[in-house]
Amino acid sequence: MKWKKRIFVVICCLLCFACGKGKEEATLVVGTNPEFAPFEYMEGEEIKGFDIELMKQIGEKIGKKVEIKSMNFDGLLPALQSKKIDVVIAGMTATEERKKHVNFTKNYYISQQNIMVKENKEHDLEALKGQKIGVVLGYTGDVFISSKHEYAVERFNSASAAILALQADKVSAVILDEEPAKQYVKQNPGLSTFAISDGREEYAIALHKDNVSLLKDIDKALESLKQDGSYDKLYQQYFTK
């Protein structure tokens, strides 16, 4: 009888392990940085935004529950590479440098780099040479302006910190993506924003290099959301107010 009991215990353990593994695999852990409205932002204690809602709809399409984790932007890709999270959606541009370290889905949004200045101040990049330009550490604006050696670059851990520095005249301008720049201008009278002509960029979802199957599933889900009108409806909700 003892051997039967032992077999029963082993079977129970295996079943518990399988159930736990199934639950784990059914959850998609998503890293983001909620300081990039309207793509991701805090509303009370909840993270909301276009990216978040898009990721939830993708989760429904591929049969996974979405768990959102807030992180510093410059910590997102290291967390992805160490497999602490499954994907990153954070208004992240699929740059060639980032593609060396992670995979990206097809793009889900086309954006533009903008320059933010105080109203009636010089906003032409050519005229700002030699002056201090604020950027958020790790953002595409950081990469963009750092490749141009005619500027003194001041890096901040958040967009809000960069805006405060601009208002206090600690920097002459701030480089930020178009939609977040527009949001900050709405919230802060006395600021203006202008598009940078060569600042086009494509947002995509980042995944670990090993996660090829999930990449394909998310790409299919994105295409399905565009085909059935869900993407357009979400876009209208966040970008045509």
C-alpha positions as CSV (number, residue, x, y, z in Angstrom):
1,M,0.0,0.0,0.0
2,K,2.9,2.3,0.8
3,W,4.1,2.3,-2.8
4,K,0.5,3.3,-4.0
5,K,0.5,6.2,-1.5
6,R,3.9,7.4,-2.8
7,I,2.8,7.2,-6.4
8,F,-0.4,9.2,-5.4
9,V,1.8,11.9,-3.7
10,V,4.1,12.1,-6.7
11,I,1.2,12.5,-9.1
12,C,-0.4,15.3,-6.9
13,C,2.9,17.1,-6.9
14,L,3.3,16.9,-10.7
15,L,-0.3,18.1,-11.1
16,C,0.3,21.1,-8.8
17,F,3.5,22.0,-10.6
18,A,1.7,21.8,-14.0
19,C,-1.1,24.0,-12.8
20,G,1.3,26.6,-11.4
21,K,3.3,26.5,-14.6
22,G,0.1,26.9,-16.7
23,K,-0.9,29.9,-14.6
24,E,2.5,31.5,-15.0
25,E,2.6,31.0,-18.7
26,A,-0.9,32.5,-19.0
27,T,0.3,35.8,-17.6
28,L,2.1,38.3,-19.7
29,V,4.3,40.5,-17.5
30,V,4.6,43.9,-19.2
31,G,7.2,46.6,-18.3
32,T,6.4,50.3,-18.8
33,N,7.3,53.7,-17.6
34,P,4.2,55.7,-16.7
35,E,5.6,59.2,-17.4
36,F,4.7,59.3,-21.1
37,A,1.1,60.5,-21.4
38,P,-1.0,59.7,-23.3
39,F,0.8,56.4,-23.9
40,E,1.2,55.5,-20.3
41,Y,0.6,57.6,-17.2
42,M,-0.7,57.3,-13.6
43,E,-4.3,58.0,-12.7
44,G,-4.5,57.7,-9.0
45,E,-2.7,54.4,-8.3
46,E,-3.5,52.9,-11.7
47,I,-1.4,52.9,-14.8
48,K,-3.5,53.9,-17.8
49,G,-2.9,55.1,-21.4
50,F,-3.0,54.1,-25.1
51,D,-0.1,51.6,-24.7
52,I,-1.7,49.9,-21.7
53,E,-5.1,49.5,-23.3
54,L,-3.5,48.2,-26.5
55,M,-1.5,45.7,-24.5
56,K,-4.6,44.5,-22.7
57,Q,-6.4,44.0,-26.0
58,I,-3.4,42.1,-27.4
59,G,-3.5,39.9,-24.2
60,E,-7.1,39.1,-24.9
61,K,-6.3,38.1,-28.5
62,I,-3.5,35.7,-27.5
63,G,-5.2,34.4,-24.4
64,K,-3.0,35.9,-21.7
65,K,-3.7,38.0,-18.7
66,V,-1.7,41.2,-18.7
67,E,0.3,42.3,-15.6
68,I,1.7,45.8,-15.8
69,K,5.0,46.7,-14.0
70,S,6.2,50.2,-13.5
71,M,9.9,50.8,-14.0
72,N,12.4,53.6,-14.8
73,F,12.7,53.8,-18.6
74,D,16.4,53.0,-18.6
75,G,15.7,49.9,-16.6
76,L,13.2,48.4,-19.0
77,L,15.5,46.7,-21.5
78,P,17.8,45.3,-18.8
79,A,14.7,43.8,-17.1
80,L,13.6,42.3,-20.4
81,Q,17.0,40.9,-21.1
82,S,17.2,39.2,-17.7
83,K,13.7,37.9,-18.2
84,K,12.2,39.7,-15.2
85,I,9.4,40.8,-17.6
86,D,8.1,39.4,-20.9
87,V,7.6,42.5,-23.0
88,V,8.1,46.2,-23.0
89,I,5.6,48.7,-24.2
90,A,6.6,52.3,-23.3
91,G,6.4,54.5,-26.4
92,M,9.8,52.9,-27.2
93,T,11.4,53.5,-30.6
94,A,12.7,50.5,-32.4
95,T,16.2,51.9,-33.0
96,E,19.0,49.9,-34.7
97,E,21.0,50.0,-31.5
98,R,18.2,48.5,-29.5
99,K,17.6,45.8,-32.1
100,K,21.0,44.5,-31.4
101,H,19.9,43.5,-27.9
102,V,16.1,42.8,-28.2
103,N,13.5,41.9,-30.8
104,F,10.7,44.3,-31.8
105,T,7.2,43.7,-33.2
106,K,6.0,45.6,-36.2
107,N,5.4,49.2,-35.4
108,Y,2.1,50.3,-33.8
109,Y,2.6,54.1,-33.8
110,I,4.6,56.6,-35.9
111,S,5.8,59.6,-33.9
112,Q,8.0,62.6,-34.2
113,Q,10.7,64.2,-32.0
114,N,9.7,67.7,-30.8
115,I,11.6,70.5,-29.2
116,M,10.0,72.3,-26.3
117,V,10.9,75.9,-25.3
118,K,9.4,78.8,-23.4
119,E,7.0,80.8,-25.4
120,N,8.6,83.4,-27.8
121,K,12.0,81.7,-27.3
122,E,14.2,80.4,-30.1
123,H,13.2,76.9,-31.1
124,D,15.4,76.3,-34.1
125,L,18.0,73.6,-33.3
126,E,20.6,75.4,-35.5
127,A,20.2,78.5,-33.4
128,L,20.5,76.6,-30.1
129,K,24.0,75.2,-30.9
130,G,26.2,75.5,-27.8
131,Q,23.3,75.7,-25.5
132,K,22.1,73.2,-22.9
133,I,19.4,70.9,-24.1
134,G,17.4,68.7,-21.7
135,V,16.5,65.1,-22.5
136,V,15.2,62.1,-20.6
137,L,17.8,59.5,-20.0
138,G,17.5,56.7,-22.5
139,Y,14.7,58.3,-24.5
140,T,15.0,58.6,-28.3
141,G,15.5,62.3,-27.7
142,D,18.6,61.5,-25.7
143,V,20.0,59.4,-28.6
144,F,19.0,61.9,-31.2
145,I,20.6,65.0,-29.7
146,S,23.6,63.1,-28.3
147,S,24.6,62.2,-31.8
148,K,24.9,65.9,-32.6
149,H,28.0,67.2,-30.8
150,E,27.2,70.9,-31.0
151,Y,25.0,70.8,-27.9
152,A,25.5,70.5,-24.2
153,V,23.1,67.6,-23.2
154,E,21.5,67.6,-19.7
155,R,19.9,64.2,-18.8
156,F,17.0,63.8,-16.5
157,N,15.4,60.7,-15.0
158,S,11.9,61.9,-16.0
159,A,10.1,64.2,-18.4
160,S,8.6,66.2,-15.6
161,A,12.1,66.9,-14.2
162,A,13.2,68.1,-17.6
163,I,10.2,70.4,-17.9
164,L,10.9,71.9,-14.4
165,A,14.5,72.6,-15.5
166,L,13.2,74.3,-18.6
167,Q,10.8,76.5,-16.6
168,A,13.7,77.4,-14.3
169,D,15.9,78.3,-17.2
170,K,18.4,75.6,-16.3
171,V,18.1,74.3,-19.9
172,S,17.3,76.2,-23.1
173,A,15.0,73.5,-24.6
174,V,13.8,70.0,-24.0
175,I,13.6,67.2,-26.7
176,L,10.6,65.0,-26.2
177,D,8.3,62.9,-28.4
178,E,5.4,64.7,-30.1
179,E,2.3,63.6,-28.1
180,P,3.9,63.8,-24.6
181,A,5.3,67.2,-25.6
182,K,1.8,68.4,-26.5
183,Q,0.5,67.1,-23.2
184,Y,3.1,69.0,-21.2
185,V,2.3,72.2,-23.2
186,K,-1.4,71.9,-22.3
187,Q,-0.5,71.4,-18.6
188,N,2.1,74.2,-18.5
189,P,1.1,77.6,-19.8
190,G,4.1,79.5,-21.2
191,L,5.6,76.6,-23.0
192,S,5.6,75.9,-26.8
193,T,6.5,72.8,-28.8
194,F,7.6,72.4,-32.4
195,A,8.3,69.3,-34.6
196,I,11.9,68.5,-35.6
197,S,12.1,67.8,-39.3
198,D,14.4,64.8,-39.1
199,G,12.9,63.4,-35.9
200,R,10.5,60.6,-37.3
201,E,10.4,57.4,-35.3
202,E,8.4,54.2,-35.0
203,Y,7.1,52.8,-31.7
204,A,7.1,49.0,-31.3
205,I,6.8,46.4,-28.5
206,A,10.1,44.9,-27.3
207,L,10.7,41.2,-26.5
208,H,13.6,39.0,-25.5
209,K,15.6,37.6,-28.4
210,D,14.6,34.0,-27.4
211,N,10.8,34.8,-27.4
212,V,10.2,34.3,-31.2
213,S,6.9,32.5,-30.8
214,L,5.4,35.3,-28.6
215,L,6.7,37.9,-31.1
216,K,4.8,36.2,-33.9
217,D,1.6,36.0,-31.7
218,I,1.7,39.7,-30.8
219,D,2.3,40.7,-34.4
220,K,-0.7,38.6,-35.5
221,A,-2.8,40.2,-32.7
222,L,-1.7,43.7,-33.7
223,E,-2.8,43.0,-37.3
224,S,-6.1,41.6,-36.1
225,L,-6.8,44.7,-34.0
226,K,-6.1,46.9,-37.0
227,Q,-8.3,44.8,-39.2
228,D,-11.3,44.6,-36.9
229,G,-11.3,48.4,-36.1
230,S,-10.3,48.0,-32.5
231,Y,-7.0,49.9,-33.0
232,D,-8.7,52.8,-34.8
233,K,-11.2,53.1,-32.0
234,L,-8.4,53.2,-29.4
235,Y,-6.5,55.7,-31.5
236,Q,-9.6,58.0,-31.7
237,Q,-10.0,57.8,-27.9
238,Y,-6.5,59.0,-27.1
239,F,-5.3,61.1,-30.0
240,T,-8.3,63.0,-31.5
241,K,-9.7,64.8,-28.5
